[in-house]
């Protein structure tokens, strides 16, 4: 963490927290694959959310990364390819759609459709169907649930996104924009390229050797985090019990930038100190992680470095401290 003067970092942190905690009265499903909920009394909130996403892009922050792909495509006006997997798991109608999608002969297919009266409200009024119609039928039903039934909600969100001309720009670059709306996995290479080492000393000097050593350990940390093998014990604030928390690549990105996605280029910086109490600090405004060249991080193995770094993340503002 750092002081609260906002030159980008606190804004990214605030938007990261907001995008990770969407209210259930506006969305169906779970993070990171939301669909809009039909809620005409909250159209102004959908507009506000769209405007907030526009503000995020204007300020160089990451997009929400929480829409299912069909909804994201609808927002951008792209061709839709809806499927049953995008229907929220807690929706009863999902099981009925799966039964239709899994039918393997004409009789069973027709029977599943006959026991699905909701189809009439979804635009499927033809009395008889053949198995050859299955893909079109399933696509039509999913499109209605994900897009058509929440057309006004999507439209309100789009109007908010049009603020500052943002949606117009996004639609000019559909492939890149789509990746900002749907969830994308952060890879080791993504995280590594976000924090480039800024060496401060001559090659083959004693300090350069220390800086190279910490760079190597930091990259090992990223590799282990990518594999899900970095964890730290924390005390649950509600139960008071100790529990293990896995440190992800997104946690490391958020620690150094405020953003959980790789949409920035920052630095890995080093400073000489003999004080072993000095901890790793982040400047989220400049997207910089500052590594002290002291015994806490230089001595010991890469595993011990991972433990120390993880503790610094958990004990920083926004993770473990208020």
C-alpha positions as CSV (number, residue, x, y, z in Angstrom):
1,X,0.0,0.0,0.0
2,X,0.9,3.7,-0.2
3,X,-0.5,7.1,0.7
4,X,-3.9,7.8,-0.6
5,X,-3.1,10.6,-3.1
6,X,-4.8,9.2,-6.2
7,X,-2.6,9.2,-9.4
8,X,-4.2,5.9,-10.5
9,X,-3.5,3.3,-7.9
10,X,-6.4,3.9,-5.4
11,X,-8.8,4.2,-8.4
12,X,-7.7,0.8,-9.7
13,X,-8.0,-0.7,-6.2
14,X,-11.5,0.7,-5.7
15,X,-12.7,-0.5,-9.0
16,X,-11.1,-3.9,-8.4
17,X,-13.0,-4.3,-5.1
18,X,-16.3,-3.1,-6.7
19,X,-16.0,-5.4,-9.7
20,X,-15.5,-8.3,-7.4
21,X,-18.6,-7.7,-5.3
22,X,-21.6,-7.3,-7.5
23,X,-25.1,-7.3,-5.8
24,X,-27.4,-10.2,-6.4
25,X,-30.3,-8.0,-7.3
26,X,-28.5,-6.9,-10.5
27,X,-26.9,-10.1,-11.6
28,X,-27.5,-13.9,-11.8
29,X,-24.8,-16.5,-11.5
30,X,-21.5,-16.2,-9.7
31,X,-18.1,-14.5,-10.3
32,X,-16.6,-14.5,-12.9
33,X,-19.6,-15.4,-15.2
34,X,-22.4,-13.0,-14.5
35,X,-25.6,-12.5,-16.6
36,X,-28.0,-9.6,-16.1
37,X,-31.0,-10.1,-13.8
38,X,-34.4,-8.9,-15.1
39,X,-34.9,-5.9,-12.8
40,X,-36.7,-3.0,-14.4
41,X,-36.8,-1.1,-11.1
42,X,-33.0,-0.8,-11.2
43,X,-32.4,0.4,-14.8
44,X,-30.7,3.5,-13.4
45,X,-28.2,1.2,-11.5
46,X,-27.4,-0.6,-14.7
47,X,-26.7,2.7,-16.3
48,X,-24.5,3.7,-13.4
49,X,-22.6,0.4,-13.6
50,X,-22.0,1.0,-17.4
51,X,-20.8,4.5,-16.7
52,X,-18.5,3.1,-14.0
53,X,-16.9,0.7,-16.4
54,X,-16.5,3.6,-18.8
55,X,-14.7,5.5,-16.1
56,X,-12.5,2.5,-15.5
57,X,-11.3,2.4,-19.1
58,X,-10.8,6.2,-19.2
59,X,-8.5,5.9,-16.2
60,X,-6.5,3.0,-17.6
61,X,-8.0,0.4,-15.2
62,X,-8.9,-3.1,-16.2
63,X,-12.4,-3.9,-17.3
64,X,-14.9,-5.8,-15.1
65,X,-13.9,-9.3,-16.4
66,X,-17.0,-10.8,-15.0
67,X,-19.6,-11.2,-17.8
68,X,-20.3,-14.5,-19.5
69,X,-19.2,-14.3,-23.2
70,X,-22.7,-14.1,-24.7
71,X,-23.6,-11.1,-22.5
72,X,-20.3,-9.5,-23.3
73,X,-20.9,-9.9,-27.0
74,X,-24.4,-8.5,-26.7
75,X,-22.9,-5.4,-24.9
76,X,-20.5,-4.9,-27.8
77,X,-23.1,-5.7,-30.5
78,X,-21.2,-8.8,-31.7
79,X,-22.6,-12.1,-33.1
80,X,-23.9,-14.3,-30.4
81,X,-23.2,-18.0,-29.8
82,X,-25.1,-18.8,-26.6
83,X,-24.9,-22.2,-24.9
84,X,-26.3,-24.0,-21.9
85,X,-23.0,-23.8,-19.9
86,X,-23.6,-20.0,-19.6
87,X,-26.9,-20.4,-17.8
88,X,-26.3,-19.9,-14.0
89,X,-25.9,-23.2,-12.1
90,X,-28.6,-22.2,-9.6
91,X,-31.3,-21.7,-12.3
92,X,-33.8,-24.6,-12.3
93,X,-34.3,-23.9,-16.0
94,X,-30.8,-25.0,-16.7
95,X,-31.6,-28.6,-16.0
96,X,-34.5,-28.5,-18.4
97,X,-32.3,-27.0,-21.1
98,X,-29.6,-29.7,-20.5
99,X,-32.3,-32.4,-20.9
100,X,-33.2,-30.9,-24.3
101,X,-29.6,-30.5,-25.3
102,X,-28.8,-34.1,-24.4
103,X,-31.7,-35.7,-26.2
104,X,-30.4,-38.2,-28.8
105,X,-33.5,-39.2,-30.8
106,X,-36.6,-37.4,-32.3
107,X,-39.0,-38.9,-29.7
108,X,-37.0,-37.9,-26.7
109,X,-36.2,-34.5,-28.1
110,X,-39.9,-33.8,-28.8
111,X,-40.9,-35.1,-25.3
112,X,-38.4,-32.8,-23.6
113,X,-39.7,-29.8,-25.5
114,X,-43.3,-30.8,-24.8
115,X,-42.5,-30.7,-21.0
116,X,-41.0,-27.3,-21.3
117,X,-43.9,-24.9,-21.6
118,X,-41.7,-21.9,-20.9
119,X,-40.6,-22.2,-24.6
120,X,-43.7,-20.4,-25.7
121,X,-42.7,-17.2,-23.9
122,X,-39.2,-17.6,-25.4
123,X,-40.4,-17.5,-29.0
124,X,-40.6,-21.3,-29.8
125,X,-44.3,-21.8,-30.7
126,X,-43.9,-24.4,-33.5
127,X,-45.7,-27.6,-32.4
128,X,-43.3,-30.2,-33.7
129,X,-39.5,-30.5,-33.8
130,X,-37.0,-32.9,-35.1
131,X,-33.6,-33.8,-33.7
132,X,-31.9,-31.8,-36.5
133,X,-33.5,-28.7,-35.0
134,X,-31.7,-29.2,-31.6
135,X,-28.8,-26.8,-32.0
136,X,-31.1,-24.0,-33.2
137,X,-33.6,-24.7,-30.5
138,X,-31.1,-24.7,-27.7
139,X,-29.4,-21.6,-29.0
140,X,-32.7,-19.7,-29.3
141,X,-33.7,-20.6,-25.7
142,X,-30.3,-19.6,-24.3
143,X,-30.3,-16.4,-26.2
144,X,-33.7,-15.5,-24.8
145,X,-32.6,-16.2,-21.2
146,X,-29.2,-14.5,-21.5
147,X,-30.0,-11.5,-23.7
148,X,-33.6,-11.0,-25.0
149,X,-35.3,-11.3,-21.5
150,X,-32.9,-8.6,-20.2
151,X,-32.8,-6.3,-23.2
152,X,-33.7,-3.2,-21.3
153,X,-31.1,-3.9,-18.6
154,X,-28.4,-4.4,-21.3
155,X,-29.5,-1.3,-23.1
156,X,-29.2,0.8,-19.9
157,X,-25.7,-0.6,-19.3
158,X,-24.8,0.2,-22.9
159,X,-26.0,3.8,-22.4
160,X,-23.8,4.2,-19.4
161,X,-20.8,2.7,-21.3
162,X,-21.4,5.3,-24.0
163,X,-20.2,8.0,-21.6
164,X,-17.0,9.7,-22.8
165,X,-17.3,7.8,-26.1
166,X,-16.0,4.6,-24.5
167,X,-18.4,2.1,-26.1
168,X,-17.8,3.5,-29.6
169,X,-14.1,2.9,-29.1
170,X,-14.6,-0.6,-27.6
171,X,-16.7,-1.6,-30.6
172,X,-13.9,-0.5,-33.0
173,X,-11.6,-3.1,-31.3
174,X,-14.0,-6.0,-30.5
175,X,-11.5,-8.8,-29.9
176,X,-9.5,-6.8,-27.4
177,X,-12.6,-5.3,-25.8
178,X,-14.2,-8.7,-25.4
179,X,-11.2,-9.8,-23.3
180,X,-11.8,-6.8,-20.9
181,X,-15.4,-7.9,-20.3
182,X,-15.1,-11.6,-19.8
183,X,-12.9,-13.4,-17.4
184,X,-9.3,-14.2,-18.5
185,X,-6.8,-16.3,-16.7
186,X,-3.5,-14.5,-15.7
187,X,-0.5,-16.5,-16.8
188,X,3.1,-16.5,-15.5
189,X,4.3,-14.6,-18.6
190,X,1.5,-12.0,-18.1
191,X,2.6,-11.3,-14.5
192,X,6.3,-11.4,-15.3
193,X,5.9,-8.8,-18.1
194,X,3.9,-6.5,-15.7
195,X,6.9,-6.0,-13.4
196,X,10.1,-5.6,-15.4
197,X,13.3,-5.4,-13.2
198,X,14.9,-1.9,-13.1
199,X,18.5,-2.7,-12.2
200,X,20.3,0.2,-10.6
201,X,23.9,-1.0,-10.6
202,X,26.7,-2.1,-13.0
203,X,26.7,-5.6,-14.4
204,X,28.9,-8.0,-12.2
205,X,28.8,-5.6,-9.3
206,X,27.9,-6.9,-5.8
207,X,24.6,-5.0,-5.7
208,X,23.7,-6.1,-9.2
209,X,24.2,-9.7,-8.1
210,X,21.8,-9.1,-5.2
211,X,19.2,-7.5,-7.6
212,X,19.5,-10.4,-10.0
213,X,19.1,-12.9,-7.1
214,X,15.9,-11.2,-6.0
215,X,14.6,-11.0,-9.5
216,X,15.1,-14.8,-9.9
217,X,13.3,-15.4,-6.6
218,X,10.4,-13.1,-7.6
219,X,10.0,-15.0,-10.9
220,X,10.0,-18.3,-8.9
221,X,7.3,-16.8,-6.8
222,X,5.2,-16.1,-9.9
223,X,5.8,-19.6,-11.3
224,X,4.6,-21.2,-8.0
225,X,1.7,-18.8,-7.8
226,X,0.7,-19.9,-11.3
227,X,0.7,-23.5,-10.1
228,X,-1.3,-22.7,-7.0
229,X,1.4,-23.7,-4.6
230,X,2.0,-20.4,-2.7
231,X,0.1,-20.1,0.5
232,X,0.3,-18.3,3.9
233,X,-1.5,-18.8,7.2
234,X,-3.8,-16.0,8.3
235,X,-6.2,-15.5,11.2
236,X,-9.9,-15.3,10.2
237,X,-11.2,-11.9,11.4
238,X,-14.6,-13.4,12.2
239,X,-13.8,-16.8,13.7
240,X,-10.4,-16.0,15.1
241,X,-9.1,-19.3,13.8
242,X,-6.0,-19.7,11.7
243,X,-6.5,-20.7,8.1
244,X,-4.5,-21.1,4.9
245,X,-4.8,-18.6,2.0
246,X,-3.5,-19.4,-1.4
247,X,-1.7,-16.4,-3.0
248,X,-2.6,-16.1,-6.7
249,X,-1.0,-14.2,-9.6
250,X,-3.9,-11.8,-9.4
251,X,-3.2,-11.2,-5.7
252,X,0.4,-10.2,-6.6
253,X,-0.8,-8.0,-9.5
254,X,-3.3,-6.3,-7.2
255,X,-0.6,-5.8,-4.5
256,X,1.7,-4.0,-7.0
257,X,-0.9,-2.1,-9.1
258,X,-4.4,-2.2,-7.6
259,X,-5.5,-4.3,-10.6
260,X,-6.0,-8.0,-10.7
261,X,-5.4,-8.3,-14.4
262,X,-2.4,-7.7,-16.6
263,X,-3.3,-4.5,-18.2
264,X,-0.2,-2.5,-17.2
265,X,3.6,-2.4,-17.4
266,X,5.3,-1.6,-14.1
267,X,8.7,-2.2,-12.5
268,X,10.5,-4.3,-10.0
269,X,12.8,-1.9,-8.1
270,X,15.5,-2.5,-5.5
271,X,16.9,-0.4,-2.6
272,X,19.9,-1.1,-0.4
273,X,19.3,-1.4,3.3
274,X,20.9,-3.3,6.2
275,X,17.7,-3.2,8.2
276,X,16.1,-6.7,8.1
277,X,12.8,-5.3,9.3
278,X,12.2,-3.4,6.0
279,X,9.5,-5.0,4.1
280,X,8.5,-5.1,0.4
281,X,6.3,-2.2,-0.5
282,X,4.2,-1.4,-3.5
283,X,3.4,1.9,-5.2
284,X,0.1,1.1,-6.9
285,X,0.0,4.5,-8.6
286,X,3.2,3.8,-10.5
287,X,2.8,0.0,-10.6
288,X,6.1,-0.5,-8.8
289,X,7.1,-3.3,-6.3
290,X,10.1,-2.1,-4.2
291,X,12.3,-5.0,-3.0
292,X,14.7,-4.3,-0.1
293,X,18.2,-5.8,-0.5
294,X,18.3,-7.2,3.0
295,X,18.7,-10.5,4.8
296,X,14.9,-11.1,5.0
297,X,14.8,-11.7,1.2
298,X,18.4,-12.4,0.2
299,X,19.1,-15.2,2.7
300,X,17.3,-18.4,2.5
301,X,15.7,-20.4,-0.4
302,X,13.1,-19.4,-3.0
303,X,10.5,-21.1,-0.8
304,X,11.4,-18.8,2.2
305,X,11.2,-15.8,-0.2
306,X,7.7,-16.8,-1.2
307,X,6.7,-17.1,2.4
308,X,8.1,-13.7,3.3
309,X,6.6,-12.0,0.2
310,X,3.2,-13.6,0.9
311,X,3.2,-12.3,4.4
312,X,4.0,-8.8,3.1
313,X,1.0,-9.0,0.8
314,X,-1.4,-10.2,3.5
315,X,-0.2,-7.6,6.0
316,X,-0.5,-4.7,3.5
317,X,-3.4,-2.3,3.2
318,X,-6.2,-3.7,1.2
319,X,-5.4,-7.4,2.0
320,X,-5.1,-7.8,5.7
321,X,-4.8,-4.3,7.1
322,X,-7.5,-1.6,7.0
